[in-house]
Amino acid sequence: MQVYIAGGSGDDAPIRRLRGFQRIHLKAGESREVKFTIAADDMPKGKVEICVGGGQPLGNTPHVKGSL
């Protein structure tokens, strides 16, 4: 499971940054709660978008998206 944070001000702000990673193994139909703790210093200033899933939030990679 990976957590990416996008956002920040400035022209040199990255598109997204990997801020957490946790390897989990699931059987078909199984679910599990996964928690990530992100320090305030790791959060960009301004509006941010958080994506959690099995990889970068591109194309057909399953992920959940939210914003702060």
N, C-alpha and C positions, 0 to 999 in steps of 0.2 A: 504494500500500500504506500502510495506517495502523496505528499501534500505540497502543492505549488502555490505561491503567492505572487500575484501580478499587481502592478500599480506603482505609484511613486511619481514624484515630480522631477522635472529636468529632462532634457533631450537625451541624456546618457543613461536614463533609467532602463533596466533590462525588461524584456517582455514579461518574463516570469522567472522566479527563483525556486529551486527545490529547497524546502525548509523542513522536511521530515520524511523519514523512510522507515518502514517496518515490514519485515518479511513475515507473511502469514500463509498457512496452507489450509485450504478449504476443500471439502468434498462437495460433490454435486448437491445443490440444494441447501448447503450449510451456510450459516451466517455467523458473524462474530463482531463484537464491538471493538473498535480500535480508537485509541485516544492519542492525540498529539498535543504537546505543549509547546507554544511558540512564544519566545521572549519578546517583550515590547520593543526592544532594540532591533529585532529582526523584522518588524513590521514597517513597511514604507509609510511615509507621511501622506495624508490625503486618502482618497478613495482607493480601496483595495478589492481584489477579487481572489477568492480562495477556491482551488480545485483539488479534489481528493479522488484518487482512483488508482488504476493499475499502471499508469504511465503519464506522460505529458498529455495535457488535454487537447489533443489534435485528432482530427479525422474520426475514426470509429473506435478509439480507445474509450472504454467505459469510464466515466467519471461523474462526480457530483460537483456542481458549481454553486457558489454563494458569494455574497459581498458584504462588506462592513462599511 
